[in-house]
């Protein structure tokens, strides 16, 4: 069974503060360690999300089984390292950067630059925290798509906003969802049934498997995914679309 993990973090422990300062850490050592770890779990390739906008990609030695995304500071964006090193995917973090509707115009400026340079976006679309009603990654993605035709991955699939994410994906053929974190976090709730409905509604296309490692262990992530696949009677073809085929097509189309 082939697997591509479309949502990884580089710091080996679930410490968000460290991720925001990953530029101070031995990045190349961590890359080697993570490359070996995904191989141990028979994961053929992984996409790493780097949260620290100060990372200098020119000094990174990337193993063949890993891909990198970058990020930019929304309120003071600097694309130099991203553009100079052919980074084709950047991630926006609405909750971590506390992006309210007042910041949407700044994000839109980033999206324009991304579009001009053939860079795709990922938007963190988890749902919760004390800012529950102030910040919404799915809503931010919808705002961007009103003005700019840029490919967007909705990381984590939106949680309870999965139907919003689904209807966006129906309207736009370059909206993608990854399942990282959510299948474990919402396990046992009706949200998981909603995920099953949404994936079938989308014919399991443009959906990516992801773990959110190290916030979800590789073994746990795969267990929750396969349990989900079995419980809701997905076919092997649909399983494989999510596990690797959809991301392979995304990589070929947008990350080359």
Secondary structure, DSSP 8 states (H G I E B T S, - for coil): ---EEEEE-SSSSS-HHHHTTGGGS-HHHHHHHHHHHHHHTT--EEEEE---TT--GGG----TTEEEEEE--TTS---HHHHHTT--EEEE-TTTTT--GGGHHHHHHHHHHHHHTT-EEEEE----STTTTT--HHHHHHHHHHH----EEEEGGGGGGHHHHHHHHHH-TTEEEE-TTHHHHTTTSHHHHHHHHHHHHTTTTTEE----BTSS-HHHHHHHHHHHHHHTT--HHHHHIIIIIHHHHHIIIII-
